[in-house]
Amino acid sequence: MFRFTSFIKFHSFKCNGYVRNFQSTSRNILTTNPIFEPVDLIQSKFQLKTKYSKEEIRLLNDAVKEHGKSWELISEHCFFSTRTPRSLLIKWNDLNKSFKDKEIYTKEWTEEEDNILLEKIIEFGVGDWSKISEYLHTKDRKQICKRYIRLSAKSSQKGEWTIEEDHHLFDLVAKFGKQWITFSQMLDRPCYNISYRYFLLTNSSWTHDANIKLRNAILNHGENWFEISKLFPNRKLNNIKLHYKKHPKLNPLINVGKWKAFEIERFEIAVNRFGKIWKKVAKYVETRTPLQCYTHWNYLTKKSYNIKSY
């Protein structure tokens, strides 16, 4: 017992010595090394600012006009070291990334600029924004495109779509793809209105007649989606496939409702042979989809668990 107590005291004194040594060493480092001075720590925290305010952006533009791109000078004398030279450089490049030799950056549009935009659209056509931007020195391609969309929305007609317009829209998409901005000039409607109309037409709810038509198409063509899509020109192929997958009763070769005895027998053989690979299980059963096989297996599993727990 005496030896054990001595052993504990020895190691406690030894640990206390390590702690005192560490405290004295760290105290010497803090007093001798200027890196750890409190003023520098506070200053570095003060520089950890992210978003520039409007006043800072205006100050940065004025400072560059007066001093050029002397970032250290601007940081020290204009921003009083609240922004690092690297931060100022990054912000300046971000503000002027769309303008190579231009020093003016404006978001507001004047009446003269609107007139130039409309004139150049007539001359070069809709979509050639890089060419039009050569005549608008304070705007980039993205700004010009957005401005055209806003101007076209003001002058375009707004009302219910006619059947002729729907057919014209599908013809344009089939020929040129989804070029909504170009179509807005042809259909005299805003581009966002055209894209939304196309989305509604291609994702509309399935009627009873449409389901019968799809079922007959599968009966005649199988799962030849290229031929089936021809019968539904106003629907996307993915929309047809997804609807078919969610509604197995549309497949004339698939049974729905209660499982029959021969289906259960083939299902048990397939599960023992393939496990939970439901595509292979469904292919072996022949009259059920992979989703139906999984649902049936889930039902049997819960049923057996309830019987055991009871």
C-alpha positions in Angstrom: 0.0 0.0 0.0 2.9 2.4 0.8 4.6 1.6 -2.5 1.4 2.3 -4.4 0.8 5.7 -2.7 4.4 6.7 -3.4 4.0 5.8 -7.0 0.9 8.0 -7.3 2.6 11.0 -5.6 5.7 10.7 -7.9 3.7 10.8 -11.1 1.5 13.6 -9.9 4.6 15.8 -9.1 6.0 14.9 -12.5 2.8 15.9 -14.4 2.6 19.2 -12.4 6.2 19.9 -13.6 5.2 19.4 -17.2 2.3 21.8 -16.8 4.4 24.5 -15.2 7.0 24.1 -17.9 4.4 24.4 -20.6 2.9 27.5 -19.0 6.2 29.3 -18.7 7.2 28.4 -22.3 3.9 29.7 -23.8 4.2 32.9 -21.7 7.7 33.5 -23.1 6.4 32.9 -26.7 3.6 35.4 -26.3 5.8 38.1 -24.9 8.7 37.7 -27.4 7.0 36.9 -30.7 5.2 39.9 -32.2 2.9 37.6 -34.3 0.8 37.0 -31.3 0.2 40.6 -30.3 -3.5 41.3 -29.5 -3.6 44.3 -31.9 -2.8 42.1 -34.9 -5.3 39.5 -34.0 -8.1 42.1 -33.7 -7.1 43.7 -37.0 -7.1 40.4 -38.9 -10.6 39.7 -37.5 -11.7 43.2 -38.6 -10.6 42.3 -42.2 -12.8 39.2 -42.3 -15.7 41.0 -44.1 -17.4 39.4 -47.1 -20.1 41.4 -48.8 -19.2 44.9 -50.2 -21.7 47.7 -49.5 -22.8 50.2 -52.1 -20.7 52.9 -50.5 -17.6 50.6 -50.6 -18.2 49.9 -54.3 -18.5 53.6 -55.1 -15.4 54.3 -53.1 -13.5 51.5 -54.9 -14.5 53.0 -58.3 -13.4 56.5 -57.3 -10.1 55.2 -55.9 -9.3 53.3 -59.0 -10.0 56.4 -61.2 -7.7 58.5 -58.9 -4.9 56.0 -58.0 -5.1 53.4 -60.7 -4.8 49.7 -59.7 -2.4 50.3 -56.8 -4.3 48.0 -54.4 -1.9 48.3 -51.5 -2.2 52.1 -51.6 -6.0 52.0 -51.9 -6.3 49.4 -49.1 -4.2 51.5 -46.7 -5.3 55.1 -47.5 -8.9 54.7 -48.8 -10.2 51.7 -46.9 -7.9 52.1 -43.9 -6.9 48.4 -44.1 -10.4 47.2 -43.6 -10.1 45.5 -47.0 -6.9 43.6 -48.1 -5.3 44.4 -51.5 -6.2 40.9 -52.7 -9.9 41.4 -51.7 -10.0 44.7 -53.6 -8.4 43.1 -56.7 -11.0 40.2 -56.7 -13.9 42.6 -56.2 -12.7 44.9 -59.0 -12.3 42.0 -61.4 -15.8 40.7 -60.4 -17.3 44.1 -61.1 -15.6 44.4 -64.5 -15.5 40.8 -65.7 -17.8 41.5 -68.6 -16.0 44.7 -69.6 -12.5 44.5 -70.9 -11.6 48.2 -71.6 -14.8 49.8 -70.3 -14.7 51.6 -66.9 -18.5 52.4 -66.8 -20.9 49.8 -65.3 -24.6 50.8 -65.3 -27.7 48.8 -64.6 -30.2 51.4 -65.5 -31.4 51.6 -69.1 -32.0 55.0 -70.8 -34.6 55.6 -73.6 -31.7 56.0 -76.1 -30.3 52.6 -75.2 -33.7 51.0 -75.6 -34.0 52.5 -79.1 -30.6 51.2 -80.0 -31.5 47.8 -78.7 -34.7 47.6 -80.8 -32.9 48.9 -83.9 -30.1 46.4 -83.7 -32.5 43.5 -83.0 -34.3 44.4 -86.3 -30.8 44.5 -88.0 -29.2 41.4 -86.5 -32.1 39.4 -85.3 -33.0 38.0 -81.9 -30.3 36.1 -80.0 -27.1 37.8 -81.5 -26.5 39.5 -78.2 -22.7 39.7 -78.5 -23.0 41.6 -81.8 -25.6 44.0 -80.3 -23.4 44.6 -77.2 -20.8 46.2 -79.4 -23.3 49.1 -79.8 -24.2 49.3 -76.1 -20.9 50.1 -74.4 -22.4 50.0 -70.8 -24.2 46.7 -71.1 -23.2 43.0 -71.4 -25.0 40.2 -73.3 -26.9 39.0 -70.2 -28.3 42.5 -69.5 -29.3 42.9 -73.2 -31.1 39.6 -73.3 -33.0 40.4 -70.1 -33.9 43.8 -71.3 -35.3 42.5 -74.6 -37.4 39.9 -72.6 -38.9 42.8 -70.5 -39.6 45.0 -73.5 -41.2 42.2 -75.5 -43.4 41.3 -72.5 -44.8 44.9 -72.4 -45.6 44.9 -76.1 -46.8 41.3 -76.5 -50.4 40.2 -76.5 -51.8 38.5 -73.3 -54.8 36.2 -73.5 -55.9 32.6 -74.0 -54.0 30.5 -76.4 -55.8 29.3 -79.5 -55.6 25.8 -81.1 -53.8 27.3 -84.1 -51.1 28.8 -81.8 -50.6 25.5 -80.0 -50.1 23.7 -83.3 -47.7 26.5 -84.4 -45.8 26.2 -81.2 -45.3 22.4 -81.6 -44.2 22.9 -85.2 -41.6 25.5 -84.1 -40.2 23.2 -81.3 -40.0 20.3 -83.7 -38.0 22.3 -86.2 -35.8 24.6 -84.0 -35.9 23.2 -80.5 -36.8 25.2 -77.4 -35.7 28.7 -78.6 -38.3 30.6 -76.6 -36.8 34.0 -77.1 -36.8 33.6 -80.9 -40.4 32.2 -80.8 -41.6 35.2 -78.8 -41.1 37.4 -81.9 -43.0 34.9 -84.1 -45.9 34.2 -81.8 -46.1 37.8 -80.4 -46.0 36.5 -76.8 -43.5 36.8 -73.9 -40.9 34.0 -74.0 -41.7 32.9 -70.4 -45.4 32.6 -71.4 -44.4 30.4 -74.4 -42.2 28.1 -72.3 -44.9 27.7 -69.6 -47.6 27.0 -72.3 -45.4 24.2 -73.8 -44.8 22.7 -70.3 -48.6 22.6 -69.6 -49.3 21.0 -73.0 -46.6 18.3 -72.6 -47.4 17.6 -68.9 -51.2 17.7 -68.9 -53.2 15.1 -67.0 -54.1 11.8 -68.8 -57.7 11.3 -69.8 -59.6 8.0 -70.1 -59.4 8.1 -73.9 -55.6 8.8 -73.8 -55.1 5.8 -71.5 -57.0 3.5 -73.9 -55.0 4.9 -76.8 -51.7 4.1 -74.9 -52.9 0.6 -74.0 -53.8 -0.1 -77.6 -50.4 1.3 -78.8 -48.5 -1.0 -76.4 -50.6 -3.9 -77.6 -49.7 -3.2 -81.2 -46.1 -2.0 -80.8 -45.0 -3.5 -77.5 -42.5 -1.2 -75.8 -41.3 0.4 -79.0 -41.4 4.0 -77.6 -40.3 5.6 -80.9 -43.5 4.4 -82.6 -45.6 5.1 -79.6 -44.3 8.7 -79.3 -45.6 9.3 -82.8 -49.1 8.7 -81.6 -48.7 11.4 -78.8 -47.0 14.3 -80.5 -48.0 16.7 -77.8 -46.3 14.7 -75.0 -42.7 14.2 -74.0 -41.3 10.7 -74.3 -40.3 10.7 -70.6 -43.9 11.7 -69.6 -45.3 8.7 -71.6 -42.8 6.3 -70.0 -43.4 7.6 -66.5 -47.2 7.3 -66.8 -46.9 3.8 -68.2 -44.6 2.8 -65.3 -46.9 4.2 -62.6 -50.0 2.5 -64.1 -49.3 -1.2 -64.8 -52.9 -1.7 -65.9 -52.1 0.1 -69.1 -50.0 -3.0 -70.1 -52.4 -5.6 -71.6 -50.0 -8.4 -70.6 -49.9 -7.4 -66.9 -52.5 -8.4 -64.4 -53.7 -6.1 -61.6 -55.5 -6.8 -58.4 -55.3 -10.0 -56.3 -52.5 -12.4 -57.1 -53.5 -15.7 -58.6 -52.2 -19.1 -57.4 -49.9 -19.7 -60.4 -48.4 -16.2 -60.0 -47.7 -16.8 -56.3 -46.0 -20.1 -57.1 -43.8 -18.6 -59.8 -43.0 -15.6 -57.5 -41.7 -17.9 -54.7 -39.5 -19.8 -57.2 -38.2 -16.5 -58.6 -37.4 -15.0 -55.2 -35.5 -18.2 -54.1 -33.6 -18.1 -57.4 -32.9 -14.4 -57.9 -33.4 -12.9 -54.5 -34.5 -9.2 -54.4 -33.6 -8.5 -58.1 -37.1 -7.5 -58.9 -36.6 -7.1 -62.7 -35.5 -10.8 -63.0 -38.4 -11.8 -60.6 -40.9 -9.9 -62.7 -39.5 -11.4 -65.9 -39.9 -14.9 -64.5 -43.5 -14.3 -63.2 -44.3 -12.7 -66.6 -47.7 -11.2 -65.6 -46.4 -8.7 -62.9 -44.2 -5.6 -63.0 -41.0 -5.2 -60.8 -42.9 -2.7 -58.6 -45.8 -5.1 -58.1 -43.3 -7.9 -57.2 -41.6 -5.7 -54.6 -45.0 -4.6 -53.2 -46.2 -8.2 -52.9 -42.9 -9.2 -51.2 -43.2 -6.3 -48.8 -46.8 -7.4 -48.0 -45.8 -11.0 -47.3 -42.9 -9.9 -45.1 -45.1 -7.7 -42.9 -47.7 -10.4 -42.7 -45.2 -13.0 -41.5 -43.8 -10.6 -39.0 -47.2 -9.8 -37.5 -48.0 -13.5 -37.2 -44.7 -14.2 -35.4 -45.2 -11.3 -33.0 -48.7 -12.4 -32.3 
